[in-house]
């Protein structure tokens, strides 16, 4: 781990900058050769660069490594073989990143409990089961025989992540040049709040328990329960779930299984917002475990892990989101523009190309506003990312005039991630009808999974008998 203080921050920033410049140059060169009509992507060179990125970002941990996790599965605007080079090399960052020094992890446990791991748990495996951006996971057993996973935060990672955020703050003047109407400070405040959530494992435990409670006994969605009395600011303990990792599932699943898992992931994301106003903003595939459980209808359910990036929307903000979605779904341009302006996307008293704004938001919401059924593809996911990041894209000039309200920061993150995950599955469905199950009173189930979910919801929230 890099040293603390200014020296450590500078070394960390310069290391990331050097790697980032090489990466950006490689990606830019690849794109340039394509636009020039060349075949030209040196896959071996990209694979070497991707390997270097994985090594540097994995060792740096924190926010830098989280960036690597995102790049490991989102659909970059690159030829498939080059995109695969980055996905393959960076995939290890999702759950097999370089492990931290065992003695340092043991020291964190002793500091948090006032006793070593062997005094807290009946057994504790010092070899990590998984290693991620700000902590690594170990298998342990409790005195009552329960098998649990213990997530331990890397020593010094809080300081490193906050230093990364300070480095990001230094780019605020440049951000104002790129997006002249963006309100930077509220966005940074939101980012700091979400990062503070991720660094406090006791708060993460509260979020995870909120999800686990709401999904108790669900037929195809599972959230690991929390062992609350053992959670500490830098240690989180939850039940262990045995399941198949997403890449392994993807490699061997048949078409029906892929479609089932795709619909479950979509329902979890949109159902959590629609029913509970809760949103889990870390959709990378390392956070899914596929359970082939014969007791579950259909034989497969999905366990969702990691609740560090969670947001609960206020009723007012959720109502605003719904008004935008409804206007997009019905093609009501004027109402959509008014709702976007009231939500803070369109700066007041500034003229923007409203037709282009409406067109871009329809692209973002295409899975639920397009003719149904809609199939998620890697090409669609790349198109959405390109529309936001490529300065040559037709939407680029318009987007530089907009403002991203802070409440939408995590939503933007999951939009990229969810599109890419569902694109890998080739998920096809009537997503508008499925979404409506969670937001329209008495909407009919759109699928077999919808019927299972509706039965569970009725049992969970029984309606009172009508008066005699």
C-alpha positions in Angstrom: 0.0 0.0 0.0 1.3 3.5 -0.8 2.6 5.6 2.0 0.4 7.9 3.9 0.4 11.7 3.6 1.3 14.0 0.8 4.2 11.9 -0.5 2.0 8.8 -0.7 -0.7 10.7 -2.4 1.6 12.1 -5.0 3.2 8.7 -5.7 -0.2 7.1 -6.0 -1.5 9.8 -8.3 1.5 9.8 -10.5 1.5 6.0 -10.8 -2.2 6.0 -11.8 -1.6 8.9 -14.2 1.3 7.2 -16.0 -0.7 4.0 -16.4 -3.8 6.0 -17.4 -1.9 8.0 -20.1 -0.6 4.8 -21.6 -4.0 3.3 -21.5 -5.7 6.3 -23.0 -3.1 6.5 -25.7 -3.7 2.8 -26.6 -7.5 3.2 -26.7 -7.3 6.4 -28.6 -4.9 4.9 -31.2 -7.2 1.9 -31.6 -10.1 4.1 -32.3 -8.2 6.3 -34.7 -7.0 3.3 -36.8 -10.6 2.2 -37.0 -11.9 5.5 -38.2 -9.0 5.7 -40.7 -10.2 2.5 -42.3 -7.4 0.3 -40.9 -7.9 -3.1 -39.4 -5.2 -2.2 -37.2 -5.7 -3.2 -33.6 -2.7 -5.0 -32.2 -4.5 -7.4 -29.9 -1.2 -8.6 -28.3 -0.2 -5.0 -27.5 -3.6 -4.3 -26.0 -3.4 -7.5 -23.9 0.0 -6.4 -22.6 -1.4 -3.0 -21.7 -4.5 -4.5 -20.0 -2.2 -6.8 -18.0 -0.2 -3.8 -16.8 -3.4 -2.0 -15.9 -4.6 -5.0 -13.9 -1.3 -5.2 -12.0 -1.2 -1.5 -11.2 -4.8 -1.0 -10.3 -4.9 -4.3 -8.3 -1.9 -3.2 -6.2 -3.3 0.3 -5.6 -6.7 -1.0 -4.3 -9.3 1.6 -3.5 -11.0 3.8 -6.1 -8.4 3.1 -8.7 -9.1 -0.6 -8.5 -12.8 0.0 -8.6 -12.2 1.7 -11.9 -10.5 -1.4 -13.1 -13.5 -3.5 -12.0 -15.8 -1.3 -14.1 -13.5 -1.6 -17.1 -13.5 -5.4 -16.7 -17.0 -5.8 -17.9 -18.5 -2.7 -19.4 -18.7 -2.7 -23.2 -16.1 -0.2 -24.4 -16.4 1.1 -27.9 -13.7 -1.2 -29.3 -13.6 -4.2 -31.6 -14.7 -7.4 -29.8 -11.3 -9.0 -29.8 -9.7 -5.9 -28.3 -12.5 -5.4 -25.8 -12.0 -9.0 -24.7 -8.3 -8.4 -24.1 -9.3 -5.8 -21.4 -12.2 -7.9 -20.0 -10.0 -11.0 -19.7 -7.0 -9.2 -18.1 -9.0 -7.1 -15.7 -11.6 -9.8 -14.7 -9.3 -10.8 -11.8 -10.0 -7.5 -10.1 -13.6 -8.5 -9.5 -12.8 -11.1 -6.9 -9.2 -12.4 -7.4 -7.2 -9.3 -6.9 -3.7 -9.5 -5.3 -4.2 -10.4 -1.6 -3.1 -8.1 1.2 -0.4 -9.0 3.6 -1.8 -11.6 6.0 -0.2 -10.0 9.1 -1.7 -6.6 8.3 -5.2 -8.2 7.9 -4.7 -10.0 11.2 -3.8 -6.7 12.8 -7.0 -5.0 11.6 -9.1 -7.8 13.1 -7.3 -7.5 16.4 -7.7 -3.7 16.5 -11.5 -4.0 15.7 -12.3 -6.8 18.2 -9.6 -6.4 20.8 -8.7 -10.0 20.2 -7.2 -12.1 17.4 -9.4 -13.9 14.8 -9.0 -17.3 16.5 -10.5 -15.8 19.7 -13.5 -14.3 17.8 -14.3 -17.2 15.4 -14.4 -20.9 15.9 -12.2 -21.1 12.8 -10.8 -18.5 10.4 -9.1 -19.2 7.1 -6.2 -16.7 6.6 -6.2 -17.4 2.8 -8.7 -15.0 1.3 -11.7 -16.3 -0.6 -11.9 -13.1 -2.7 -10.1 -9.8 -2.8 -11.7 -6.6 -4.0 -11.2 -2.9 -4.1 -11.2 -1.9 -0.4 -11.3 -5.2 1.4 -10.9 -8.9 1.1 -13.1 -11.8 2.2 -12.2 -14.7 4.4 -14.2 -17.9 5.3 -14.8 -18.5 9.0 -17.1 -20.5 11.3 -19.0 -19.3 14.4 -19.2 -21.2 17.6 -22.7 -22.4 16.7 -21.4 -24.0 13.5 -22.6 -21.4 11.0 -20.3 -20.8 8.1 -19.8 -17.1 7.4 -17.7 -14.8 5.3 -15.7 -12.1 6.9 -14.9 -9.0 4.9 -11.8 -7.1 6.3 -10.9 -3.6 5.1 -7.4 -3.1 3.9 -5.3 -1.1 6.4 -4.8 2.4 5.1 -7.3 2.1 2.3 -9.6 4.8 3.7 -6.8 7.3 3.5 -5.9 6.2 0.0 -9.4 6.4 -1.3 -10.0 9.8 0.2 -6.7 10.9 -1.4 -8.0 9.7 -4.7 -11.1 11.8 -4.2 -8.9 14.8 -3.3 -7.0 14.2 -6.5 -10.4 14.2 -8.3 -11.3 17.5 -6.6 -8.2 19.1 -8.2 -9.7 18.4 -11.6 -12.9 20.5 -10.8 -11.7 23.5 -12.9 -11.0 21.3 -15.9 -14.4 19.7 -15.4 -16.1 23.1 -15.7 -14.3 23.7 -19.0 -15.5 20.3 -20.3 -19.1 20.7 -18.9 -19.5 24.4 -18.3 -22.9 24.1 -16.6 -22.1 21.2 -14.3 -22.5 22.0 -10.6 -19.3 20.3 -9.4 -19.5 20.8 -5.7 -22.8 19.0 -5.1 -21.5 16.1 -7.2 -18.4 15.8 -5.2 -20.4 16.1 -1.9 -22.5 13.1 -3.1 -19.4 11.2 -4.1 -17.9 11.8 -0.7 -21.0 10.7 1.1 -21.2 7.5 -1.0 -17.5 6.8 -0.4 -17.9 7.3 3.4 -20.7 4.7 3.2 -18.4 2.2 1.5 -15.6 2.7 4.0 -17.9 2.2 7.0 -18.7 -1.5 7.2 -21.2 -1.1 10.0 -23.2 1.2 7.7 -22.8 -1.3 4.9 -24.2 -4.0 7.2 -27.3 -1.8 7.9 -27.9 -1.5 4.1 -27.4 -5.2 3.5 -29.8 -6.0 6.3 -32.3 -3.6 4.8 -32.1 -5.6 1.5 -32.1 -9.0 3.2 -35.1 -8.1 5.3 -37.1 -6.9 2.3 -36.2 -10.0 0.2 -36.8 -12.6 3.0 -38.1 -15.9 1.5 -38.1 -14.5 -2.1 -38.4 -17.3 -4.7 -35.4 -16.2 -6.9 -33.6 -13.3 -5.2 -31.4 -13.9 -2.2 -29.5 -11.5 0.0 -27.0 -12.9 2.6 -28.0 -12.2 6.2 -25.8 -10.1 8.4 -24.3 -11.3 11.7 -24.8 -7.8 13.2 -23.2 -8.4 16.6 -19.9 -9.2 14.9 -19.8 -6.3 12.5 -17.3 -3.5 13.1 -16.3 -0.3 11.2 -13.7 -2.3 9.2 -15.1 -5.8 9.5 -18.3 -7.1 8.1 -19.6 -10.6 8.8 -22.5 -12.3 6.9 -23.8 -15.7 6.1 -21.8 -17.6 3.4 -23.7 -18.5 0.3 -22.4 -21.2 -2.0 -23.0 -20.5 -5.7 -21.5 -20.3 -9.1 -19.6 -17.2 -10.1 -21.1 -15.3 -13.0 -18.3 -16.0 -15.6 -18.5 -19.7 -14.9 -22.2 -19.6 -15.2 -22.0 -17.7 -18.5 -19.6 -20.3 -19.9 -21.9 -23.3 -19.4 -25.5 -22.0 -19.1 -28.0 -22.8 -21.8 -30.3 -20.2 -23.3 -33.2 -20.7 -20.9 -30.9 -20.3 -17.9 -29.3 -17.2 -19.4 -32.7 -15.6 -19.9 -33.9 -16.5 -16.4 -30.8 -15.0 -14.8 -31.0 -11.9 -17.0 -34.6 -11.3 -15.9 -33.8 -11.9 -12.3 -31.0 -9.3 -12.4 -33.3 -6.8 -14.1 -36.1 -7.4 -11.6 -33.7 -7.0 -8.6 -32.4 -3.6 -9.9 -35.8 -2.1 -10.9 -37.9 -3.9 -8.3 -35.6 -2.6 -5.4 -36.1 1.0 -6.7 -39.8 0.6 -7.5 -40.9 -1.1 -4.3 -38.4 0.1 -1.7 -36.8 3.2 -3.2 -33.5 1.4 -2.5 -30.8 1.2 -5.1 -27.6 -0.9 -5.1 -25.1 0.8 -7.3 -22.4 -1.8 -7.8 -23.6 -4.1 -10.6 -20.4 -5.8 -11.5 -20.5 -9.6 -12.1 -18.3 -10.3 -9.1 -21.3 -9.5 -6.9 -23.6 -12.2 -8.3 -23.7 -15.8 -7.2 -25.9 -18.2 -9.2 -27.5 -20.8 -7.0 -28.6 -24.0 -8.8 -31.1 -24.9 -6.1 -33.6 -27.6 -6.9 -35.9 -26.3 -4.2 -36.4 -23.0 -6.1 -39.0 -22.8 -8.9 -37.1 -23.1 -12.1 -34.0 -24.4 -10.4 -31.9 -21.2 -10.4 -31.9 -18.1 -8.2 -29.3 -15.3 -7.9 -27.7 -14.1 -4.7 -26.6 -10.5 -4.7 -23.5 -9.5 -2.7 -21.8 -6.3 -1.6 -23.9 -3.4 -0.3 -21.2 -0.7 0.0 -22.8 1.5 -2.7 -26.4 1.9 -1.7 -28.7 4.9 -1.9 -32.2 5.4 -0.6 -34.2 7.9 -2.7 -36.5 10.4 -1.0 -40.2 10.2 -2.1 -39.8 13.5 -3.8 -36.8 12.4 -5.9 -38.4 9.1 -6.7 -41.5 10.9 -7.9 -39.3 13.1 -10.1 -37.6 10.0 -11.6 -41.0 8.5 -12.3 -42.3 11.6 -14.1 -39.2 11.6 -16.4 -39.6 7.8 -17.1 -43.3 8.1 -17.8 -42.8 11.0 -20.2 -40.1 9.1 -22.0 -42.2 5.9 -22.2 -45.1 7.8 -23.8 -43.0 9.9 -26.1 -44.2 13.1 -24.4 -41.3 15.4 -25.3 -42.6 18.6 -23.7 -43.5 17.0 -20.4 -40.1 15.2 -20.4 -38.2 18.4 -20.9 -40.1 20.1 -18.2 -39.4 17.2 -15.8 -35.7 17.2 -16.7 -35.5 20.9 -16.1 -37.2 20.6 -12.7 -34.9 17.7 -11.8 -31.9 19.9 -12.5 -30.5 18.3 -15.7 -31.2 21.4 -17.8 -29.7 24.5 -16.2 -32.3 27.3 -15.9 -32.1 30.3 -18.1 -29.8 28.5 -20.5 -30.8 27.5 -24.0 -30.1 23.8 -25.0 -31.1 21.7 -27.9 -34.2 20.2 -26.3 -34.9 17.8 -29.2 -31.4 16.4 -28.9 -31.8 16.1 -25.1 -35.0 14.2 -25.5 -33.4 11.9 -28.1 -30.5 11.1 -25.8 -32.7 10.3 -22.8 -34.7 8.0 -25.1 -31.5 6.2 -25.9 -30.7 5.7 -22.3 -34.2 4.4 -21.6 -34.5 2.4 -24.8 -34.9 -1.0 -23.1 -38.3 0.1 -21.7 -39.4 2.7 -24.3 -38.6 0.8 -27.4 -40.9 -1.7 -29.1 -41.1 -4.8 -26.9 -39.6 -7.4 -26.5 -36.2 -5.8 -26.4 -32.9 -7.6 -26.5 -29.9 -6.3 -24.5 -26.7 -6.5 -26.6 -23.1 -5.5 -26.1 -23.5 -3.2 -29.1 -26.3 -1.3 -27.3 -24.3 -1.1 -24.1 -21.3 0.3 -26.1 -23.6 2.8 -27.9 -24.8 4.2 -24.5 -21.2 4.5 -23.2 -20.0 6.1 -26.5 -22.8 8.6 -26.5 -21.5 9.9 -23.1 -17.8 9.6 -23.5 -16.8 10.1 -27.1 -16.3 13.8 -28.1 -17.1 12.9 -31.7 -20.5 11.5 -30.9 -23.5 13.6 -32.1 -24.7 14.0 -28.5 -21.3 15.3 -27.2 -21.9 19.1 -27.6 -25.3 18.9 -26.0 -24.2 16.8 -23.1 -21.5 19.4 -22.2 -24.3 21.9 -21.6 -26.2 19.7 -19.1 -25.9 19.2 -15.4 -25.9 15.8 -13.6 -27.9 16.1 -10.4 -26.0 14.4 -7.6 -28.8 11.9 -6.8 -28.3 10.4 -10.3 -24.6 9.8 -9.9 -25.0 6.1 -8.9 -27.8 5.6 -11.3 -25.5 6.5 -14.2 -23.0 4.0 -12.9 -25.5 1.1 -12.8 -26.8 2.1 -16.2 -23.5 1.3 -17.8 -22.9 -1.8 -15.7 -26.4 -3.3 -16.0 -26.5 -2.8 -19.8 -23.2 -4.7 -20.2 -24.2 -7.6 -17.9 -27.5 -8.1 -19.6 -25.8 -7.7 -22.9 -23.5 -10.6 -22.1 -26.6 -12.7 -21.3 -28.4 -11.5 -24.5 -31.4 -10.9 -22.1 -34.7 -10.6 -24.0 -38.0 -9.6 -22.5 -40.9 -7.2 -22.3 -38.9 -5.0 -19.9 -41.6 -2.2 -20.0 -44.2 -4.6 -18.7 -41.8 -6.1 -16.1 -40.9 -2.6 -14.9 -44.6 -1.7 -14.7 -45.1 -4.6 -12.3 -43.2 -2.6 -9.7 -44.7 0.9 -10.3 -48.2 0.4 -11.7 -50.9 -0.6 -9.3 -52.5 -4.0 -10.0 -50.2 -4.5 -13.1 -50.4 -8.1 -14.4 -47.3 -10.3 -14.2 -45.5 -10.3 -17.5 -43.7 -13.7 -17.1 -43.5 -16.8 -15.0 -41.0 -15.1 -12.7 -43.4 -12.2 -12.4 -46.1 -14.6 -11.2 -43.7 -16.1 -8.6 -42.8 -12.6 -7.4 -46.4 -11.5 -7.3 -47.4 -14.5 -5.1 -44.5 -13.8 -2.8 -45.5 -10.1 -2.6 -49.1 -10.9 -1.8 -48.0 -13.2 1.0 -45.7 -10.6 2.3 -48.2 -7.7 2.2 -51.6 -9.3 2.5 -54.5 -7.0 1.8 -57.3 -6.6 4.4 -60.5 -8.4 3.7 -63.2 -6.2 2.2 -66.0 -5.2 4.6 -69.0 -7.5 4.8 
